[in-house]
């Protein structure tokens, strides 16, 4: 994975066969996409705090199915508070098509 340490962050992922939901219908499992969004959002918050933070809650909207193609996730911090932080993340394929969006809530204590 590739990570940037600024107030926004990015991660990328290449698919592996064991991450595909069904060998006959080769779609990437949604949990893999959610984990990529969570990682990008965590790094966006961690870049501002100087340390990683645990996820409290996460919502993901899957907008398009994706096969074995590489994905890139980017995230930005929406709120950085004393007890919680919120970051928005999105995953895109190599053509720039939006695959999924997520909002992640972290504990900053």
ChimeraX commands (.cxc) that place a marker at each C-alpha (Angstrom):
marker #1 position 0.00,0.00,0.00 radius 0.5
marker #1 position 1.09,3.54,-0.69 radius 0.5
marker #1 position 0.50,6.15,2.02 radius 0.5
marker #1 position 0.90,9.92,2.11 radius 0.5
marker #1 position 1.43,11.73,5.40 radius 0.5
marker #1 position -0.53,14.96,5.05 radius 0.5
marker #1 position -3.92,16.10,6.29 radius 0.5
marker #1 position -5.33,13.94,3.54 radius 0.5
marker #1 position -3.98,10.51,2.74 radius 0.5
marker #1 position -4.09,7.83,0.09 radius 0.5
marker #1 position -3.72,4.07,-0.13 radius 0.5
marker #1 position -3.69,1.71,-3.05 radius 0.5
marker #1 position -4.42,-1.97,-3.36 radius 0.5
marker #1 position -4.02,-4.69,-5.96 radius 0.5
marker #1 position -6.45,-7.60,-5.91 radius 0.5
marker #1 position -5.36,-11.13,-4.99 radius 0.5
marker #1 position -7.28,-14.27,-5.92 radius 0.5
marker #1 position -8.21,-15.08,-2.30 radius 0.5
marker #1 position -9.92,-11.66,-2.00 radius 0.5
marker #1 position -12.31,-12.26,-4.90 radius 0.5
marker #1 position -15.82,-13.19,-3.69 radius 0.5
marker #1 position -16.56,-15.94,-6.21 radius 0.5
marker #1 position -14.20,-17.48,-8.76 radius 0.5
marker #1 position -16.97,-17.61,-11.38 radius 0.5
marker #1 position -18.13,-14.02,-10.76 radius 0.5
marker #1 position -14.81,-12.26,-10.08 radius 0.5
marker #1 position -15.90,-9.30,-7.93 radius 0.5
marker #1 position -13.73,-7.99,-5.14 radius 0.5
marker #1 position -15.29,-8.59,-1.71 radius 0.5
marker #1 position -16.77,-5.41,-0.16 radius 0.5
marker #1 position -14.86,-5.97,3.08 radius 0.5
marker #1 position -11.58,-5.49,1.22 radius 0.5
marker #1 position -12.77,-2.17,-0.18 radius 0.5
marker #1 position -14.01,-1.10,3.28 radius 0.5
marker #1 position -10.64,-1.97,4.82 radius 0.5
marker #1 position -8.88,0.14,2.17 radius 0.5
marker #1 position -11.14,3.11,2.98 radius 0.5
marker #1 position -10.60,2.63,6.73 radius 0.5
marker #1 position -6.82,2.56,6.26 radius 0.5
marker #1 position -6.76,5.73,4.15 radius 0.5
marker #1 position -9.00,7.55,6.67 radius 0.5
marker #1 position -6.88,6.38,9.61 radius 0.5
marker #1 position -3.70,7.70,7.99 radius 0.5
marker #1 position -5.34,11.06,7.29 radius 0.5
marker #1 position -6.20,11.43,11.00 radius 0.5
marker #1 position -2.89,9.96,12.19 radius 0.5
marker #1 position -0.95,12.44,10.03 radius 0.5
marker #1 position -2.50,15.28,12.05 radius 0.5
marker #1 position -2.29,13.62,15.48 radius 0.5
marker #1 position 1.08,11.94,15.11 radius 0.5
marker #1 position -0.24,8.45,15.99 radius 0.5
marker #1 position -2.79,5.92,14.78 radius 0.5
marker #1 position -6.33,5.88,16.15 radius 0.5
marker #1 position -8.94,3.14,16.62 radius 0.5
marker #1 position -12.07,3.07,14.49 radius 0.5
marker #1 position -15.34,3.56,16.39 radius 0.5
marker #1 position -17.82,3.42,13.51 radius 0.5
marker #1 position -17.77,3.30,9.73 radius 0.5
marker #1 position -20.29,3.64,6.94 radius 0.5
marker #1 position -19.52,2.58,3.39 radius 0.5
marker #1 position -21.62,3.11,0.28 radius 0.5
marker #1 position -20.62,0.79,-2.57 radius 0.5
marker #1 position -21.34,2.54,-5.88 radius 0.5
marker #1 position -19.92,0.15,-8.46 radius 0.5
marker #1 position -18.75,-3.45,-8.55 radius 0.5
marker #1 position -15.05,-3.94,-9.15 radius 0.5
marker #1 position -13.13,-6.95,-10.43 radius 0.5
marker #1 position -9.44,-7.65,-10.23 radius 0.5
marker #1 position -8.36,-4.10,-11.01 radius 0.5
marker #1 position -6.18,-1.91,-8.75 radius 0.5
marker #1 position -7.92,0.64,-6.52 radius 0.5
marker #1 position -6.72,3.90,-5.01 radius 0.5
marker #1 position -8.30,5.32,-1.85 radius 0.5
marker #1 position -7.96,8.91,-0.68 radius 0.5
marker #1 position -9.21,10.47,2.54 radius 0.5
marker #1 position -9.48,13.83,4.24 radius 0.5
marker #1 position -10.17,14.83,7.82 radius 0.5
marker #1 position -13.56,16.46,8.30 radius 0.5
marker #1 position -13.32,17.04,12.08 radius 0.5
marker #1 position -10.48,16.58,14.54 radius 0.5
marker #1 position -11.70,16.90,18.12 radius 0.5
marker #1 position -10.49,16.05,21.61 radius 0.5
marker #1 position -12.41,12.78,21.79 radius 0.5
marker #1 position -13.38,11.93,18.19 radius 0.5
marker #1 position -12.25,12.52,14.63 radius 0.5
marker #1 position -14.21,12.10,11.40 radius 0.5
marker #1 position -12.69,11.41,8.01 radius 0.5
marker #1 position -14.26,10.92,4.57 radius 0.5
marker #1 position -12.68,8.45,2.15 radius 0.5
marker #1 position -13.28,7.37,-1.42 radius 0.5
marker #1 position -12.00,4.52,-3.59 radius 0.5
marker #1 position -11.48,4.86,-7.33 radius 0.5
marker #1 position -10.30,2.50,-10.04 radius 0.5
marker #1 position -7.46,3.28,-12.46 radius 0.5
marker #1 position -9.90,5.01,-14.82 radius 0.5
marker #1 position -10.89,7.39,-12.02 radius 0.5
marker #1 position -14.39,5.94,-11.61 radius 0.5
marker #1 position -15.80,6.24,-8.09 radius 0.5
marker #1 position -16.20,2.74,-6.61 radius 0.5
marker #1 position -17.09,3.43,-2.96 radius 0.5
marker #1 position -17.30,6.25,-0.43 radius 0.5
marker #1 position -17.06,6.03,3.34 radius 0.5
marker #1 position -17.22,8.10,6.49 radius 0.5
marker #1 position -15.17,6.87,9.44 radius 0.5
marker #1 position -15.39,7.89,13.11 radius 0.5
marker #1 position -12.26,7.48,15.25 radius 0.5
marker #1 position -11.49,7.80,18.95 radius 0.5
marker #1 position -8.76,10.38,19.55 radius 0.5
marker #1 position -8.38,9.78,23.30 radius 0.5
marker link #1:1,2 radius 0.2
marker link #1:2,3 radius 0.2
marker link #1:3,4 radius 0.2
marker link #1:4,5 radius 0.2
marker link #1:5,6 radius 0.2
marker link #1:6,7 radius 0.2
marker link #1:7,8 radius 0.2
marker link #1:8,9 radius 0.2
marker link #1:9,10 radius 0.2
marker link #1:10,11 radius 0.2
marker link #1:11,12 radius 0.2
marker link #1:12,13 radius 0.2
marker link #1:13,14 radius 0.2
marker link #1:14,15 radius 0.2
marker link #1:15,16 radius 0.2
marker link #1:16,17 radius 0.2
marker link #1:17,18 radius 0.2
marker link #1:18,19 radius 0.2
marker link #1:19,20 radius 0.2
marker link #1:20,21 radius 0.2
marker link #1:21,22 radius 0.2
marker link #1:22,23 radius 0.2
marker link #1:23,24 radius 0.2
marker link #1:24,25 radius 0.2
marker link #1:25,26 radius 0.2
marker link #1:26,27 radius 0.2
marker link #1:27,28 radius 0.2
marker link #1:28,29 radius 0.2
marker link #1:29,30 radius 0.2
marker link #1:30,31 radius 0.2
marker link #1:31,32 radius 0.2
marker link #1:32,33 radius 0.2
marker link #1:33,34 radius 0.2
marker link #1:34,35 radius 0.2
marker link #1:35,36 radius 0.2
marker link #1:36,37 radius 0.2
marker link #1:37,38 radius 0.2
marker link #1:38,39 radius 0.2
marker link #1:39,40 radius 0.2
marker link #1:40,41 radius 0.2
marker link #1:41,42 radius 0.2
marker link #1:42,43 radius 0.2
marker link #1:43,44 radius 0.2
marker link #1:44,45 radius 0.2
marker link #1:45,46 radius 0.2
marker link #1:46,47 radius 0.2
marker link #1:47,48 radius 0.2
marker link #1:48,49 radius 0.2
marker link #1:49,50 radius 0.2
marker link #1:50,51 radius 0.2
marker link #1:51,52 radius 0.2
marker link #1:52,53 radius 0.2
marker link #1:53,54 radius 0.2
marker link #1:54,55 radius 0.2
marker link #1:55,56 radius 0.2
marker link #1:56,57 radius 0.2
marker link #1:57,58 radius 0.2
marker link #1:58,59 radius 0.2
marker link #1:59,60 radius 0.2
marker link #1:60,61 radius 0.2
marker link #1:61,62 radius 0.2
marker link #1:62,63 radius 0.2
marker link #1:63,64 radius 0.2
marker link #1:64,65 radius 0.2
marker link #1:65,66 radius 0.2
marker link #1:66,67 radius 0.2
marker link #1:67,68 radius 0.2
marker link #1:68,69 radius 0.2
marker link #1:69,70 radius 0.2
marker link #1:70,71 radius 0.2
marker link #1:71,72 radius 0.2
marker link #1:72,73 radius 0.2
marker link #1:73,74 radius 0.2
marker link #1:74,75 radius 0.2
marker link #1:75,76 radius 0.2
marker link #1:76,77 radius 0.2
marker link #1:77,78 radius 0.2
marker link #1:78,79 radius 0.2
marker link #1:79,80 radius 0.2
marker link #1:80,81 radius 0.2
marker link #1:81,82 radius 0.2
marker link #1:82,83 radius 0.2
marker link #1:83,84 radius 0.2
marker link #1:84,85 radius 0.2
marker link #1:85,86 radius 0.2
marker link #1:86,87 radius 0.2
marker link #1:87,88 radius 0.2
marker link #1:88,89 radius 0.2
marker link #1:89,90 radius 0.2
marker link #1:90,91 radius 0.2
marker link #1:91,92 radius 0.2
marker link #1:92,93 radius 0.2
marker link #1:93,94 radius 0.2
marker link #1:94,95 radius 0.2
marker link #1:95,96 radius 0.2
marker link #1:96,97 radius 0.2
marker link #1:97,98 radius 0.2
marker link #1:98,99 radius 0.2
marker link #1:99,100 radius 0.2
marker link #1:100,101 radius 0.2
marker link #1:101,102 radius 0.2
marker link #1:102,103 radius 0.2
marker link #1:103,104 radius 0.2
marker link #1:104,105 radius 0.2
marker link #1:105,106 radius 0.2
marker link #1:106,107 radius 0.2
marker link #1:107,108 radius 0.2
marker link #1:108,109 radius 0.2
view
